[in-house]
Amino acid sequence: MRLITHNMLKCHVKNCTDPDKQFPLRFKDVQLEQIEAERNDEFLVRMLPRIDWSALLKTTKELGIDLPETVPDAPADDEDFLQALHAVILETHIKEGSMFCDGCSHEYKITNGIPNMLLAEHEI
């Protein structure tokens, strides 16, 4: 699972005690893998408004990955920023581990890079 995907996932458990803590999901015991991908600057710039930057920063800090604290005023013209963004959201993969919700502690397993977001009947 790429970090761009993680940035768009939140907990959907019906009885989650604190909806403000449903996003971002936190990682636990994860195995990271860097997989090279072709860089597309136009895609990166167009995705920026859809990315929750503060959530991405929180996640990268927890994983020990460096990322600029702020988005530059002209990201399309900042080569270093685009490379860092590309490496984080498109080349960093979570292969194994789990994600959990800070609001209800529900755990979502990640196996072979695929997060299991299915809920049991009583959680829907």
C-alpha positions in Angstrom: 0.0 0.0 0.0 1.4 3.4 -1.0 1.3 6.3 1.5 -0.9 8.2 -1.0 -3.6 5.6 -0.3 -3.1 5.7 3.4 -3.7 9.5 3.3 -7.2 8.8 2.0 -8.3 6.1 4.5 -10.2 6.6 7.7 -12.0 4.5 10.3 -15.6 3.7 9.5 -16.5 1.7 12.7 -20.1 2.7 13.6 -19.4 3.1 17.4 -16.0 4.9 17.1 -15.8 6.9 20.3 -14.1 10.0 18.8 -14.8 10.8 15.1 -12.0 13.5 15.2 -9.5 10.7 15.8 -10.6 8.5 12.8 -8.0 10.0 10.6 -5.2 9.5 10.0 -5.0 5.8 10.9 -1.8 5.0 12.7 0.7 2.4 11.7 1.8 -0.5 13.9 4.6 -3.0 13.3 4.9 -2.2 9.6 7.4 -3.4 7.0 8.4 -0.6 4.6 9.6 -1.1 1.1 10.9 1.4 -1.5 9.7 0.5 -5.0 10.9 2.8 -7.8 8.2 4.4 -9.8 8.3 6.8 -12.8 7.9 10.4 -11.7 5.0 12.4 -13.1 5.3 16.1 -11.9 1.9 17.0 -13.3 0.2 14.3 -11.3 2.0 15.3 -8.2 1.0 18.9 -8.5 -2.6 18.0 -9.2 -2.7 15.6 -6.2 -1.4 18.2 -3.7 -4.9 19.8 -3.0 -6.3 16.3 -2.2 -3.5 15.4 0.2 -4.0 16.2 3.9 -0.5 17.6 4.4 -0.6 17.6 8.2 -1.8 14.0 8.3 1.0 13.0 5.8 3.6 14.8 8.0 2.4 13.0 11.1 2.6 9.7 9.4 6.0 10.3 7.9 7.4 11.4 11.2 6.0 8.2 12.9 7.7 6.2 10.2 11.0 8.1 10.4 10.7 9.5 6.9 11.8 13.1 6.1 9.4 15.4 4.4 9.3 19.2 4.1 7.1 20.8 6.9 5.2 23.0 4.4 4.2 22.9 0.7 6.1 25.6 -1.2 4.2 28.5 -2.8 5.2 27.2 -6.3 5.5 23.4 -5.9 5.7 22.8 -9.6 8.9 24.8 -9.8 10.6 23.1 -6.7 12.6 20.1 -7.9 13.6 19.0 -4.5 10.1 19.2 -3.1 8.6 17.2 -6.0 11.3 14.5 -5.6 10.6 14.2 -1.9 6.9 14.1 -2.4 7.2 11.5 -5.2 9.5 9.3 -3.0 7.1 9.5 0.0 3.6 9.1 -1.6 4.4 6.9 -4.6 7.6 4.9 -3.9 7.1 4.2 -0.2 5.0 1.0 0.3 3.7 -0.7 3.4 4.1 -4.4 2.8 3.0 -5.9 6.1 1.7 -4.7 9.5 -1.5 -2.9 10.5 -3.2 0.4 10.9 -5.3 1.3 13.9 -7.8 4.1 14.8 -6.9 6.4 17.7 -10.7 6.9 18.3 -11.8 3.2 18.8 -8.5 1.2 18.5 -9.9 -0.9 15.7 -7.1 -2.6 13.8 -6.9 -3.0 10.0 -4.4 -5.6 8.9 -2.1 -5.0 5.9 -1.0 -8.2 4.1 1.1 -8.3 1.0 0.6 -4.6 0.7 -3.2 -4.8 0.8 -5.1 -3.2 3.7 -8.2 -5.1 4.9 -10.8 -2.4 5.5 -13.7 -4.8 5.8 -15.7 -4.5 9.0 -17.6 -7.2 10.9 -21.5 -7.0 10.8 -21.7 -5.5 14.3 -19.2 -2.7 13.4 -21.2 -1.3 10.4 
